[in-house]
Amino acid sequence: MHDPTLRARFFNLAVPNILSNLMVPLAGMVDLAILGHLDEIQHLAGVALGAILFDYVYWSLGFLRMSTTGLVAQATGRSEPDEALRIALRGAALALTLGLVILAVRAPFRELGFSLLSGTAEVEASGRDYFDGRIWGAPATLLNLVFLGWFLGREQSRKALMLAMVGSLSNVVLDYFLIVRVGWASYGAGVATALSQYLTLLLALSLAAPELKRRLRASLRGVLEPSAVRRLFSLNNDIFVRTLALVSTFAVFMNVASGLGTVALASTAVLKNVVTLSAYFLDGFAYAAESLAGIYHGAGRRGQQRQLLRLATISSVLTALATAVAFNIFPQLLGVITDHVEVLEHMNRYVAWLYPVLLFGAVAFALDGYFIGLTAGRALMVSTVIATAVGFLPLAWWASRQGNLHMLWLAMSMFMLARAVTLALRVPGTLVPTADIDADKSA
């Protein structure tokens, strides 16, 4: 069955999602600009160093948003609003617990983290100051992931955009006040980020208040239902392993590049930033696919799932192609990121790798969103682990041994291709009425 409203619903979700995604790097650029104009440069470097720890942890705990989106979308598709709220409450309880655990182990976490990172004594001191300020925002940060997933699962992407805007803009204002006016430097940057997360959480609670007032009492019954809790933990575990494999792949990618020389590392970092820029757009389409795939799956509308997957894939591929073409035809765009001639000349030899990485990646992003909406965590985990172990690591190892940057970019291309292919092979089974995509979650 064809859904004539799908295109409008898809882009009504995708556009606010893209805008909210873009708020993150824009706010980050302002943060860097404020820190970069301080007299001591170690504050800029220290914040960058300390942020690595938070990025790794919060990326790894991204299952809080993804599982909430998929499960809530399916409950919405089944017209079960009370169950949708129960899912969010389960996620919120888990997020709050994890946030408090992070606070409880903050000292050993800090010591372990900085023992694995390398920086001068001054840079590490600034990084530790940033860590000490930002760590207090952990409970709010994780709860915000759950609220974001709940809003996306209910097709409320404009509320998600409001959260991103408040979080980013308040972070910028607080950065200026605490870094420049109060003079807290790196510590101020951390405190600003933590406070902005609590302001975002207050907004999320206010946006959710009408639904909580209507349904909280009814939804509290069954929140701790054993089978639902087991299902949530199984799905979260699968997505956690998938995300860990994904983050580790990019960490190894950059680490191998660092072993090929300073210029190779710099040029790889710039091209990776282009991939990241494209990802902000592709994630917007993926989030839309998550919401609608879950709703259609919950309602048993397989025909719309096929239509959605086609629209999400085409939108992602065209966006990725436009990005790759732009940076290949107009390589001077790379000059916006760096003005070092030797780095620009080096990048021109590798910029063509944006074509396979972005195009294969676009398909992988679309399929990722689709399967998250179906809460097919096992499929996502297996796909990413295979892509890392078979598609990426052997070629990355060979690239390191040979000192060959082209081989390293081939490894990343094969990683994206393997993710796309392994997920695509699972698609036909999700489009037949007898298929039960949830079976892999209870295995």
N, C-alpha and C positions, 0 to 999 in steps of 0.2 A: 504494500500500500504506500502510495506517495504522500508525503506530508508537504503541502504547499507553503506552510509557515516555517519550515525548517531553516531556510536560508536566512530569513529575518531573525529567527531565534538564535541561530548560530552566531551571526555577526553582532547581535545585541549583547551577547555574552563575550565574544572575542575582543571587541574594541575596548570596552572598559577594562578587561583583563590585561590587554597590551599596555594601556595607559598606566594601570597600576604597577605593572612590571617595570615600566620605564621610570617610574618615580624613584626606584631603588638606586640605579646608577646616577641619576641626576642629583639626588641628595648626597650620594657618596662623593661626587665631584665637588660639591660645595664644602663638604667636610674636609676633603683633601686640600682645597684652596685655602680654607681657614688655617689649617695646621701648617700648610706649606709657606705661609707668610709669617710664621713665628720666627724669632731670631735663631732658635736652635732647631736644626733640621732633624735631630734624633726623634722629636715628637712625631713627625710624619712617618718616619720609618718604624718607630715603635708601635704605633697604632696599626700599621699594615701588618706587622709581625703578630701582634696580639689577636688581630681579627682572624687570622688563620685558624686559631683554636675554636673560636665561636662558629666560623663557617663550617668547619668539619663536623662539630657536634650538631648544629642546627640543621645542616643538610641531612645528616644521618637520621635525625628525628623528624624529617619531613613526612614520614608515614602518618603522623598525626593529622596533617591536612589531607593527604591523599586518600587514606582509608575513610575518613569522615566524608569527603566529597562523594566517593563512590557509593558508600552504604546509604547516605542520606538521599542521594539522587534516586537510588532504587526504591527506597521507602516512599519517596515523593511520587515516583511513577506508579506505585501500587496504591496511591491515595491513602497513605498511613502517616499523617502528620505527627501523631503521638510517638510512633516508633522512630521517626526522623529526629525528634527531640531527644528520645532515649539514647540514640546513637551519639548525638552530640554530648550528652551528659556523661556517657561512658568515656568518650574521648577526653572530655574536660577533666574528669577524675584522674585519668592516666597522665594527662599533661601536667596537672598540678603536682601529682606525686613525683614525676620525673624532674620537674622544676625544683622542688624542695630537696630532692636527692642531690641535684647538681650544686645547690647552695651548701648542702651539708658536707660535700667532698671538695669544695672549691679550693682549699689549700693544697691537698695532694694533686688535684687536677692541674692547678697552676704550675706546681713544681715539675710534674711529669711533662706537661706540655712544653714549657720553656727549656727543659733538658733536651728535647728533641729538635728544637728550633735553634738556628744559629744567627747570632747578631752580636755586635759589640756590646760592651758593658753598659754604655749609655743608652743604646737602642733597646736593650733588654729591660733596663730600668723603666723606660717610658712604656714599653709593652706591658710590663707588670702593673704599672699605674692604670693603664687603660683597662686591663683585665679586672683589676680590683673595683673599678667603677661600674663596668658593664655587667659583671656577673650577677648583680642583684636584680637584673631584669629578666632572668631565666624563667621564672614562673609565668610572667606576663607574656613573654615571647612565645612560649609553648601553648599557652591558652589561646593566644591570637591565631595560631595555626589551626586550632580546632574551630574557632569561630569563622575563619576564612573558609574552611572546608564546608561548614554548615551553610554559609551563605551561597557558596558556589553550587552545592548540591541542590539548592532550592531555586536555582536560576536567578539569584540576586547579586549579579556581578557589580551593579552600581554601588551596593553596600560594601563590597570588597574594595572597590575603587576609593570609597570614602575612607576606609581604614588605611589604605596605602597613602593617601594624601595627608591625613592627619599625622600618621607615623613619620613620614618623610619631612613634612614641613615643620612639625614640632621639633624634630631632631635638629634641623638646620638652625632654628631660632635658639634652641637650648645650647647648641654648639657655640654659637656666637656669644651668648651671654656667659656661659661657664668657661669657655676657653679665652675669649678676648677680654670680656669685662671683669670676670672674677679672677682670671689668671690661673685656672686649674690645669691648663695644657692637656696632656694625655689623659689624666684622670677625669678632667671635665668632659672630654670626648666620650669616655665610657659612661659616665653618669648621664650625659645627655641622651645617649642611646637607650639606656635603661629606663629613664623617665618617659621617653617618647613611647616606649612599649606599654607602659602603664596608662598613658593618656589614650593610646589606641585601644587598650582593653576597656577603658571606661566608655569609649564610643561604641565598641562592640556590644557591651552590656546594654547600653541605652537603645541601640538599634534592635536588639533581641528582646527588650523588655515586654513589648506587647504580646509576643508569642509565648514568652515565659509566663506571663500573667495568665494567659488563657489555658495553657496546657501543662504547666509544670507539675501540678498535683497529680493529674492523670498519668503523666509520663514517668513519674518517679516509680510507679509500680512496674516492676519488671526490668529496672535498670541493671540489676545484678543477676539477671537470669543466666544460669551457668552456660548454656549452649551459645548464647549471644556473646558472652564475655570470651569464651574459647574461640569463637569465630573471629572476634576483633583481634585477639592476641596472635592468632595464626596468620591473619592477613597482615598485621603490622610487622610480624617477624619476616615474612616474605619480602615486603616492601623495604624493610630495613636492610636486608642482605643485598637486595637489588641496588639500593641507593649507595651502600658502602662500596659495592663493586664499581659503580659509576664514578664516585668521587675518587676512589683509589686509582682508577684508570687514568684520569686527568692528572692526578698527582704524579704517577709514574711517567706520564707523557712529559710533564714539565721537568721532572728530575733528570730524565734521559737527555732532554734538550740542554739542561744546565751543564752536563758533562761534555757537550760538544763545543763549548766556548762561550764567551760573553756575548759576542755578536749573534751567534746562533740562538742563544737563550732569549736575547732581546727581540729578535725578529719573530721567534716562535711565540713569545708572549704577546706581541702586537697582533699577530694573525689570530691567536686564540681569543683576543679581545673582540675581533670581528665576529668570530664564531659565537661568542657570548652575546654580542649585540643582536645577532640574528636570533639567538635563543630567546631573548625577551619577547620577540614577536611570535616565534613558534610556540612558546609556552602559552601565549594568549589563545591560540587556536586549540592547543592541547587541553587547556582548562575548559574551554567551551565543549570540546568533545567529551571530557569527563562527565560534565553535568548532564548533557543530553543522552549520552550512551547509557548512563545509569538510569535515567528516567525512562527511556525506551525499553531497556532491559527489564526494569521493574514492571512495566506495563505489558511486557510480552510482545512488543512491536518490532519484530525482527526486520521487517522491510525498511523501517525508518533507520535501524542501525546500519544497514548497508548504505542507504542514502547519506547518512551522517558521515560514515567513514570515507566515502568518496569525496564529499565536500571538504572535510578536514584535511585530507591528504593533498588534494589539489591546491587548496589555499596555502598550505605549508610549503609545498614544492615551489609554487610560483614565487612566494616570498623569499625562499632560500635562493632560487635562481636569480632573482633581481639583485640580491645582496652580492652574490658571487660575481655576476656580470659587472656590477657597478665598480667593485674593487679591482677587477681585472682590466676593464676598459679605462678606468680612471685611477691608476695607481697613486696619483697625487693625493687621493683621499687618505692614504696611509700617513701622509705628512701631517694630518691633523693630530695624529697620535704621537708621532715623534718627528724631530727635525734632524736627527743624526744621519748624515749622508751614508755612512757605511752600513747602517742598519737598513735603510731604505733600499739600497742597492742589493743587499743580501735578501731582503724580503721579495723583491721582484722575481727571484729565481724560484720562489716557493708559493707565490700567491695563487697559482693555478690549482693548488691542492684544495682551495676553498670550494671548487666545484664538486668533487666527490664527497668531501666531508659534510658540506651543507646540504647537498641533495639527498644523500643517504640518510643524513641526520634528520632531515625534514620528515621523511617517511617514518623513521623511528619515533620521532616526537608525536606524530599524529597517532600512531599505533599505541604508544605509551598511554596517551590520554584516553583512547578508546578502551584499553584493557583495564586502566584504573577505574573507569566508570563501571565496568563489569565486575569490579573487585576481584579480578583474576590475578591475585598476587603471586601465585606459584608460577604462572606463565611469565610474568615480568621478571621474577627472580631467575628462573632458568635461562631465559633469553639473555639477560645481562651477564650472568656468570659465564655462559658459553661464549658470548662476544668478547669478554675480557680474557678468558683463558685460551681460547682458540683463535679468535680474530686479531687480538691486540698483542698479548704478551710475547708470543714467539717472534713476531716481526719487530717489536720494540727491543727485545733482547738482541736480535741480530743488528738492528740499527745502532745500538750502543756498542756492540763489538766492532762494527765496521766504521763507526763514526760517520754514519750516513743519515743526514736529516731528511732526505727524500724518503728513505725507508721508514723513518719515524712517522712521517705524514701518511705514508701508505698504511702503517699500522692503525692510525686513527681512522682512516677511511674504511678499513676492513672491520674495525670495531663497530662503526655506524652501520655498515652493510649487514653485518652478522645480526645486530639487534633487529634491523628491519625485516630480514628474511625469516629469522626464527619466530618473530611475532606474526608475520604475514601467514606463515604456515598454519597458525592456530585460528585464523579468522574464519574459514569456512565452517568450522564446528560451532561458532557462536551465532551463525545466521540461520540455523535450522531449528524448528520449533521443539525438537526433542532434546536439543543440546542443553546441558546444565553446566554453565561456565563456573558455577559456584562449587562444583565437585572438587576442584583442586584446592579449595580452601579448607575442606574438612579432612583432607588426606592426612 
